[in-house]
Amino acid sequence: MPPVTACNLVGVRTDRIFARLEQEPARPLTPPPGMSGTRRALFLTTLGLYAAIVAAVLTTSRLVRLDWQVMLFRPYKQWPELHAFLDYFVVLGQRGPTAVLVAAWLGWRSWRQRTLRPLLALGTSLLLLNVTVGAAKLGMGREGPHYANRIGANEMFLTGDIFPSGHTANAVVTWGILAYLATTPRARRRLSVVAAVFALGVGTTTVYIGTHWVSDVLLGWASGLLILLALPWFEPLIARAEAYLLGHWYRFREGVAPLSARLRPAGARVPAITVRPGAGGVYPASRPAPVLSETVPADAALCEAALSAEPPADLPPRAGEPRTHHPVHARQHAARSERSPVTPAGSRRPYGERTVSRTAPMGPRK
């Protein structure tokens, strides 16, 4: 066994890194998660919790009193040593940085697995997040703790836009989509724990800094969870969008490919080619004439080679096509002096001048 050196370790690590960068072999696609009975029950429970939080804030219940108690407690003054770290940690809930980071990871996974489903699922979840959370923010118009007008009030239907918490809902969706798209149960469990830690941490950090009420964070958790639980209903739409985009991509790749590459399979030998008048292009003599689009330019090199090649002497016409004679592509006739003399059989007189016996069969005269 060779001794283990730093060079060997570097080589092994480099090989592993490049092996991970290669595309995975084609494999059967795992079916997307369906809306099971458990998921439907969780969706309805979370929807009821969402409605209960909104009703508790509208009626200025004990939840609003808790909001004011935490706000007047000012956690950022009680533990000021955490402020520097939490200012950076809360970025994990901002929509721009997290969306770019997660999209880069899912884009790599899409390339390796040769599917657009991860990116389309992320785009669908972010679209639902912007529509639902944005509409709730603008519709309820709640003011934040730093802009509160009256102690003990719910601060609803004013000029604010913090109910529910966008940072919290975004953290639930962007990190939870990784667990949703996991391909193995083990990876799904681990990513679910990571997503829960980030979502809980971002929500409590916004309360610590004082930018959100406690009820804002609770409604943000419920909003993000509703989007993740509702994603299986959008899987048929994601599948149709993937088929549409991939179909256009394949047609685009075929359209820009050279004509000679599209007339033969990859790796095949180039067969003998010829030009037939009226056939619509250059194609192998052993294959029928393909139907080519007028917008696709012909391969100039292939056409020049075909024009310089000598066509076969006896070329049967296609079905329904009369035999034609073209002066350019026809075989050149030999000169009279180069022909071998041939003695014609029978009389050289015109047919009308010959005397034909009615009893004897017609044949060459002896």
N, C-alpha and C positions, 0 to 999 in steps of 0.2 A: 504494500500500500504506500503510495507516495506521501511524503510529508506534507502536512497542511501549512501552507504559507499564505501571506497576505495577497499575493498575486492570484493564487487559486481561489481564495474567497471572493476576490473582486470579480474574477471570471464567472464564478457560479452565480453571484448576485446579478451581474450584467445579463447573463443568459436568462435568468428568471424574469428580469425586467422586460427584455425584448420579447420573451415568450408571452407575457401578459399583454403586450401591446399589439400582438397579432389578433386577427379576427378569429372568433370561435368557429369550429366547424358547424355546418348546417345541422340542425336538430329539430325535432318536432316542437312546435310552439306550445307552451303551457296555456291552457284556457284561462281567460281572465276571471277574476273572482265574481261570482254571481251574488245577487241580493238574496241571501239565505234568510231563514226565519230569525236567527239570532241577530244578524245585522239589521233586519227590519225592526226588530224589537228595540235595539239600541238606538236606531234613528228616531223612532217615535218617543222613546224616553228622553233623548236629548232635546227633541223639539218641544216636549212638554216643559223641560227645565228652562229652555230659552224663553218660552212664553211666561213662565213663573217669575223669572228674573225681571223681565220687562214690566210685568204687572206690579211687582214689589217696588220698583223704582217709581212707577207712575202714582202709586198710592202713598208714597212717602212712608214706607214701613220701616221696620227695624233694620233692614238692609241699608237704607239711606242713613240712618243713625250710625251704623258701623262705618260707613264711608266717611262721615265727618269726624268720628273718633280717631280713625287711623290718620286722616289728613292733619288734624290738630296735633297728633302725636309727633309728626314730622320724623319719620325713620331716618332720613338722610342726616339729621342732626344727632341722632342717638348713636349711630355707628358711622362716623365720618371716614374711618379708615377704609371702608369698603367702596367709597364713592368712586375712586379712580378706576378700580377694576370693573365695577358695574357699568360705568359709562361706556366701556368697550364691549362688555358682554351684551348689552341691550341691542347692539348692532345685529346680533343674530336674529332679531325679529324685524329688521327693516326689509322692506320688500325688494328694493333694488339689489343690494349686495347678496342677499340669500338666494334670490331668483337666479342671478348670474352664476353663483357657485353651484347650485343644485342643477341648473341647466347644463353646465359644463360636464358634470359627472354623468348625468343621464344621456347627454349626447355621445359620450364615449361608450356607454353601455349600448346605446342604439346602434352605433357603428359596429361594435363587436358582435351583437346578437342579430344584426341585419334586420332590424325592425324599427319603425318610427313610433311604436306605442308608448315608450317611456316619455318621449318629448311631447307627444300629443296629450298624454294624461296630465303632465305638468301644466301644459297650456290650458287645458280644460279646467283644472282645479284653480289656477290663478284667475281665469276669467270669471268663474263662479264666485271666487273670493271678492274680486273687485265689484261685481254687480250687487251681491247680497249685502256685504258689509258696508260698501259705499252708500247704498240706498238707505240702510238703517241709520248710518251716521247723519246723513242729510235730513232724513225724515224726522228723527227725534231731537236733533239739534241741542244736545246737552253740553253745558259748559264744563271745563276742567277744574281741578282743585285750585289752580293758580288764578282763575278768573271767576271764582264763585262770588255771588252777589249777596246772598243772605244765608246765615248759618242755619242749618237744619233743613234747607230747601232741596228739592231734587234737581233743580237747575235744568229742567227739561224745556224743550221747544223754544230755545233761545238761538244764539248764533254759533254755538259750539259744534264740534264734530268728533267727539271722543267716545261715543257710546254706540257700539261696543269698541273695545280696544283693537285697533288695527295691528299693532305690533304682536299682540298675543295671538290673534287669529292667523296672522301670517306665519308665525312660528309653528303653529299646529299644522298648517297645510304644507308648507315647504319642507319641513323635516318629516312630517308624517307620510308624505308621498313616497319617500324612500322605503319605508316599511311596507307601504301598499304595493309597491312594484317589486318587492323582494321575490326571488325565485325559489328559495328554500325556506322551510319552517324555522330553521335555526337563524338564518339571516333576518327573517321577519321579526323574530323575538328580540334579537339584539338591536335592530334598528328601531323597534317600537320603544325600547327603553331609552335610547338616545333621543328620539323625538320627544318623549315625555319629559325628560330632563330639561331639554332646551325650551319647550313650551312653558313648563312650570317656572323655570328660571327667568325667562323673559317677562312673563306676567308679573311675578313678584318684584322684579327689578323696576318695572314702571310704577308700581305702588311705592317702592322705596324712594325713587327719585321725586315722586309727587306729581307726575304727569297724568295719572289716571286714578279714578276711584276704584275701590275693591269690586264694586258691581260691574264696572267696565271690563275688568279682567275676567270675571266670571262669564260675562256674556261673550267675550272674545274666545274663551275656551270652547264654549258651546257652539259658536258660529263656525270655528274651524273644524270641530268634530263632525258637525252636520255635513260639511262639504266632503270630508273623507268618507263618511258613511254613505253618501248619495252617489259616489263615483261609479259604482257598478251599473247604475241606470244609464250612464252615458257611454258605456263600453261599446254598444252597437254603433253609436255615432262615431266614436274613435276608430273603430274598425273600418267603417266606410270611408272616413277621411284618409286613413292610411292607404287603403286600396286605391283611392283616387290619386293621391300624391305619387305613390310608387308607379302607377300606370303612366302618368304624365312623365315621370323621370325616365322610365324605360323607353318610352317613345322618343323622348328628346335624345337619349343616347343613341338610339338607332338612326335618328335623323341626321346626326352629325358624323356618323361613321362613314368611311369610304364605301363606294358602291361595290367594289370587289370584296370587301369584308362582309357585306350583307348578303352577297350571292352565294357564299359558301360557308360551311361551319368552321369554327375555330380549329386550327391545326390540320385542316384537310389540304391535300395537294391541289394545285391549280390545274384543272382539266384543260383539254384542248378547246379553244374557243373559235367561233366563226361568226360571221355577220350574215344574217338573212334579210333580204329586202322586205320591208314592211313588218318586221318582227318587233320593232319598238326598242331595240337596244342590242347590246352585246351580251351573249350568254353562252354557256357550254353547249356543245353540239348534242350531248347525250341527255340534256334536260330540256323541258318545255320552256318557252319564253316567259319570263316573269313579267308581272304587271307592275310597272314602275311609275311613281308619281312624277308629274312634270316639274314639280318644284325641286326635286332632288337633282343636283348636278351630276353628270356622268364622270367617271374616272378617266381623265385624259390619257394617262399612261396605258390603261387597259384598252381604250379605244384605238390608240395608235398601234399597239401590238396586234389588235384584231384586224385592222386594215392592212397591215403588212403581211399577215399570215395568208396562206393559200387555202381557200375553202375546199372541202371534199368535192370529188368529181360528180358523184351522183347523190344528190340530196333530195329525199322525198319531201313533198310539200306537206304542210299540216292539214288536218281534217277540214274540209270546206274551203281551202285556199288553192286557187289555180296555180299551176306551175308557171313561173314568170322568168323572164330573161333580162338581166340588168347588165348594161355594157361595162360598168365599173367593176362589179364583183364577179363577173363570169370568167371562166377559164379562157385564156388567150388561144385562138385557133392557130394551128401550125400553117406555115406558108405552103403554097401548092407544090413548090419544088422539094419540100421536106416530106411530103406525104408518100406513103408506099402505094404503088399502083394496085388497083383492085379491079378485076375483071367483072363487070356487072353480069348478072344472070338474066337470061331472057332477052327479048327484043328491046331495042332502043326506040322503036317507033312509038308514037303516041298511042294511047289505048284505043282511040277511035278509028285508027287506020289499020288495026290488026284484024285478021279474020279468025274468029273463034268458033271452033266446032261445037255444036250443041250436044253431040253425043259423047265426045271424049272429055275427060276431066281436064280442067285448066292446070297448066304446069309449065315448067321451063321447056323451051323448044330444044330438041336434040339434033 
